[in-house]
Amino acid sequence: MSESEHIMARAREIIPGGVNSPVRAFKSVGGTPPVMASAEGCTLTDVDGRRFVDYLGSWGPMIAGHAHPRVVAAIEETARKGTSFGAPALLELELAEEIVRRVSSVEMVRMVNSGTEATMSAIRLARAATHRDVIVKFAGAYHGHADSFLIQAGSGAATLGLPDSPGVTPGAAKDTRVARYNDLDAVEGIFKKEGKKVAAVIVEPVAGNMGVVPPAPGFLQGLCVICKKHDALLIFDEVMTGFRVHPAGAQGLFGIRPDLTTFGKIIGGGLPVGAYGGRKDLMNMIAPAGPVYQAGTLSGNPLAMAAGLATLSLLDDAAYGHLERISAALVRGLAQACHEAGIKAALQRVGSMFTLFFSDKPVMNMEDAKAADHQRFTSFFQGMLERGVYLPPSGYEAWFVSLAHDDRAVEHTLEAARQALRL
């Protein structure tokens, strides 16, 4: 028995499924997950000493690579001054100022501890601002595990075959409406039927939890028009795309100004974090400035703020240029490898996030994602793992590229892929 297998056996005795987040358990791809011991740059090392080129990136935050010296130094320096105060601190202001500086639609921002906290808080604010109850989400979109979002959710819920979760009451679910991603007619149909009840539409501007699915031309613009027509708010969930696909997030890439935006992942540099922000008239409704209550003991934690600021400081034009070059090379190489193996594949990329779907057509929504060959993905995943490449362990997830990925990592990955595709 390997050390990873031994540790996972112990873990299953006292941690549900042996993991603290479901997709880590490899339920979709089979086998025992490697237990990680350390990480540096674009490389993971497990407790058995195996090394992997990493495209998980801790599910997106590690855009600078693992243990980047500047990020580590910022965390160390901050930790020596105290790890939590429960009182105002300068670093939380500085990160808020940096987000506002980069994202033009965000005039004020509130720090929280996770993407789930950010999205559930944004929805509460939208309902309070509009005096309406209904929200519209998209099938396959995952906005965290708050009750109102676990309805036709993507990511881990789709991987586990649990599009809805036991424990979500009919009362919590009754005010959520679900449309098909990239289908404006479906959204218009909901608003035509009950537009006066809709508080907000929440959308991943680039879907990342059914795999990477870019917005169809005019889709995001159409959502803006519909929301404005019916006095509903538009919420961009940029927990995944924020500062990854563009210096100002997906809204900067596509030229859209949502009313509210949620952030996470990159703004914490690998530490627990979340944030939501938007127009001042909306954000001033949040307590203590206004009546909408939301609080958090560790919100604005100095370690996360320091790591986030250090990470953002690395993301200049040269950094985004490197991410674009490496990501494009990977996608071209993977497409060629699939072609040479005679395997139909759709490679879908926005910036430094992409997904390889084993599909004979582009993936536009969750139905298309489900129709991809997930059995082939399982074989491919295991073949890549055996050859030292760690992919997200589900065909419904995004792959992430970091500043630490270089030509050597790309060459290793593509050679592994050519071999794995022949299995």
Residue pairs with C-beta under 8 A, 6 or more apart in sequence:
1 9
2 32
2 48
3 35
3 47
3 48
4 32
4 33
4 34
4 35
4 46
4 47
4 48
5 32
7 35
7 47
8 18
8 32
8 33
8 35
9 18
11 18
11 19
12 18
17 25
17 27
18 25
19 25
19 33
21 156
22 156
22 159
22 160
23 155
23 156
23 159
23 160
23 392
23 393
23 394
23 397
24 33
24 393
25 33
26 32
26 33
26 393
27 159
27 160
28 159
28 160
28 374
28 378
28 393
28 394
28 395
28 396
29 377
29 378
29 381
29 382
29 393
29 394
30 378
30 382
31 382
31 385
33 393
34 44
34 46
34 47
34 48
34 50
34 52
34 385
34 390
35 46
35 47
36 44
36 45
36 46
36 47
37 45
37 46
37 47
38 44
38 45
39 45
39 54
39 62
39 66
39 67
40 65
40 66
40 67
41 65
41 66
41 67
41 402
41 404
42 53
42 54
42 65
42 66
42 402
42 404
42 405
42 406
42 409
43 51
43 52
43 53
43 54
43 66
44 51
44 52
44 54
44 56
44 66
44 390
45 51
45 52
46 52
50 388
51 388
52 385
52 388
52 389
52 390
53 388
53 389
53 390
53 405
53 409
53 412
53 413
54 62
54 66
54 390
54 402
55 389
55 390
55 391
55 392
55 399
55 400
55 401
55 413
56 390
56 391
56 392
56 399
56 400
57 63
57 400
57 401
57 402
58 270
59 265
59 392
59 397
59 400
60 208
60 240
60 244
60 265
60 266
60 353
60 398
60 400
61 264
61 265
61 266
61 268
61 269
61 270
62 270
62 400
62 402
63 243
63 244
63 266
63 311
63 315
63 323
63 352
63 400
63 402
63 403
64 70
64 71
64 269
64 311
64 314
64 315
64 402
64 403
64 404
65 402
65 403
65 404
65 405
66 270
66 402
66 404
68 310
68 311
68 314
68 403
68 404
70 310
70 313
70 314
71 269
71 270
71 307
71 310
71 311
73 310
74 269
74 306
74 307
74 309
74 310
75 269
75 271
75 303
75 306
75 307
75 310
77 306
78 91
78 302
78 303
78 305
78 306
79 303
81 302
82 302
83 301
83 302
83 303
84 297
84 298
84 301
84 302
85 302
86 297
89 300
89 302
89 305
91 300
91 302
91 305
91 306
91 309
92 111
92 300
92 302
92 305
94 305
94 309
95 111
95 267
95 305
95 308
95 309
95 312
96 108
96 109
96 111
96 275
96 277
98 309
98 312
99 106
99 109
99 263
99 267
99 275
99 277
100 106
100 107
100 108
100 109
100 277
102 243
102 247
102 248
102 249
102 252
102 312
103 242
103 248
103 249
103 251
103 252
103 261
103 277
104 248
104 252
104 257
105 251
105 257
105 258
105 259
105 261
105 278
105 279
106 261
106 277
106 278
107 277
107 278
107 279
107 280
107 283
108 277
108 278
108 279
108 280
108 283
108 284
109 263
109 275
109 276
109 277
109 283
110 121
110 275
110 276
110 277
110 283
110 286
110 294
110 299
111 273
111 274
111 275
111 299
111 300
111 305
112 118
112 121
112 273
112 274
112 275
112 276
112 294
112 296
112 299
113 272
113 273
113 274
113 296
113 298
113 299
113 301
114 144
114 264
114 272
114 273
114 274
115 143
115 144
115 237
115 239
115 262
115 263
115 264
115 265
115 274
116 143
116 144
116 145
116 146
116 274
117 144
117 274
117 296
118 144
118 239
118 262
118 263
118 264
118 274
118 275
118 276
119 143
119 144
119 146
119 149
119 202
119 235
119 237
119 239
119 262
119 276
120 144
120 146
120 148
120 149
121 276
121 286
121 294
122 200
122 202
122 235
122 260
122 262
122 276
122 278
123 135
123 146
123 148
123 199
123 200
123 202
123 235
124 292
124 294
125 260
125 276
125 282
125 283
125 285
125 286
125 292
126 135
126 199
126 200
126 233
126 235
126 259
126 260
127 133
127 135
127 199
127 200
128 285
128 291
128 292
129 199
129 233
129 282
129 285
130 199
130 200
130 231
130 232
130 233
132 196
132 197
132 198
132 199
132 232
133 175
133 197
133 199
134 175
134 176
134 177
134 194
134 197
134 198
134 199
135 148
135 175
135 176
135 177
135 198
135 199
135 200
135 201
135 202
136 176
136 177
136 178
136 179
136 187
136 190
136 198
136 200
136 201
136 202
137 143
137 149
137 151
137 152
137 176
137 177
137 178
137 179
137 201
137 202
137 203
138 178
138 179
138 180
138 181
138 203
138 204
138 207
138 365
138 366
139 152
139 154
139 178
139 179
139 180
139 181
139 365
139 366
139 367
140 152
140 153
140 154
140 158
140 181
140 207
140 209
140 210
140 213
140 365
140 366
140 369
140 396
141 153
141 154
141 181
141 202
141 203
141 204
141 207
141 209
141 210
141 237
142 149
142 153
142 154
142 155
142 156
142 157
142 209
143 149
143 153
143 202
143 204
143 237
143 239
143 262
144 239
145 165
147 167
147 168
147 169
147 172
147 173
148 172
148 173
148 175
148 176
149 176
150 157
150 164
150 165
150 168
151 163
151 164
151 168
151 173
151 176
151 178
152 163
152 164
152 178
152 366
153 163
153 164
153 209
154 207
154 209
154 210
154 366
154 369
154 396
155 209
155 210
155 394
155 396
155 397
156 394
157 163
157 164
157 165
158 209
158 210
158 366
158 369
158 370
158 394
158 396
159 394
159 396
159 397
164 173
177 190
177 194
177 198
179 186
179 187
179 189
179 190
180 186
180 365
180 366
180 367
181 203
181 207
181 210
181 213
181 364
181 365
181 366
182 213
182 215
182 216
182 219
182 364
182 365
183 365
184 218
184 219
184 222
184 223
184 226
187 201
187 222
187 223
187 226
188 226
190 198
191 198
191 226
191 229
191 230
191 232
195 229
195 230
195 232
196 230
198 230
198 232
199 232
199 233
200 227
200 232
200 233
200 234
200 235
200 259
200 260
201 223
201 226
201 227
201 232
201 233
201 234
201 235
202 235
202 237
203 220
203 223
203 234
203 235
203 236
203 237
204 236
204 237
204 238
204 240
204 241
205 215
205 220
205 236
205 237
205 238
205 241
205 249
205 250
205 251
205 254
205 256
206 212
206 213
206 214
206 215
206 240
206 241
206 245
206 250
206 350
206 353
207 213
207 214
207 215
208 240
208 241
208 353
208 397
208 398
209 240
209 396
209 397
209 398
210 363
210 365
210 366
210 369
210 396
211 348
211 355
211 357
211 363
211 369
211 372
211 395
211 396
211 397
211 398
212 348
212 349
212 350
212 353
212 354
212 355
212 398
212 399
213 348
213 363
213 364
213 365
213 368
213 369
214 348
214 350
215 254
216 364
220 254
220 256
221 256
223 234
224 234
224 256
224 257
224 258
226 232
227 233
227 234
227 259
233 259
233 260
233 282
234 258
234 259
234 260
235 258
235 259
235 260
235 261
235 262
236 249
236 250
236 251
236 256
236 258
236 260
236 261
236 262
237 261
237 262
238 249
238 250
238 251
238 261
238 262
238 263
239 262
239 263
239 264
239 265
239 274
240 264
240 265
240 353
240 398
241 249
241 250
241 350
241 351
241 353
242 249
242 250
242 261
242 263
242 264
242 265
242 266
242 267
243 249
243 263
243 266
243 267
243 312
243 315
244 265
244 266
244 351
244 352
244 353
244 400
245 253
245 350
245 351
245 352
245 353
246 252
246 253
246 320
246 351
247 315
247 320
249 261
249 263
250 256
250 350
251 257
251 258
251 261
253 350
253 351
258 278
259 278
259 279
259 282
260 276
260 277
260 278
260 279
260 282
261 276
261 277
261 278
262 274
262 275
262 276
263 274
263 275
263 276
263 277
264 273
264 274
264 275
265 273
266 308
266 311
266 312
267 273
267 275
267 308
267 311
267 312
268 274
268 304
268 307
268 308
269 304
269 306
269 307
269 308
269 309
269 310
269 311
270 307
270 311
271 301
271 303
271 304
271 307
271 308
272 298
272 301
272 304
273 301
273 304
273 308
277 283
283 289
284 290
285 291
285 292
286 292
286 294
287 293
287 294
287 295
314 403
319 403
320 351
322 403
323 351
323 352
323 401
323 402
323 403
324 351
324 352
326 352
326 401
326 405
326 406
326 407
326 409
326 410
327 349
327 351
327 352
327 353
327 354
327 401
328 349
329 407
329 410
330 354
330 401
330 405
330 410
330 413
330 414
331 347
331 349
331 354
333 410
333 413
333 414
333 417
334 345
334 347
334 356
334 414
334 417
335 345
335 347
337 414
337 417
337 418
337 421
338 344
338 345
338 347
338 356
338 421
340 418
341 418
341 421
341 422
343 358
343 376
343 421
344 358
344 359
344 360
345 356
345 357
345 358
345 359
346 356
346 357
346 359
346 360
346 361
346 362
346 363
346 372
347 354
347 355
347 356
347 357
348 354
348 355
348 357
348 362
348 363
352 400
352 401
352 402
353 398
353 399
353 400
353 401
354 398
354 399
354 401
355 363
355 395
355 397
355 398
355 399
356 377
356 380
356 399
357 363
357 369
357 372
357 395
358 372
358 373
358 374
358 376
358 377
358 380
358 395
359 368
359 371
359 372
359 373
361 368
362 368
363 369
363 372
369 395
369 396
372 395
374 395
377 395
378 395
379 420
379 423
380 417
380 420
380 421
380 423
381 391
381 393
383 416
383 419
383 420
383 421
383 423
384 390
384 391
384 416
384 417
384 420
385 391
386 420
387 415
387 416
387 419
387 420
388 412
388 416
389 412
389 413
389 416
389 417
391 399
392 398
392 399
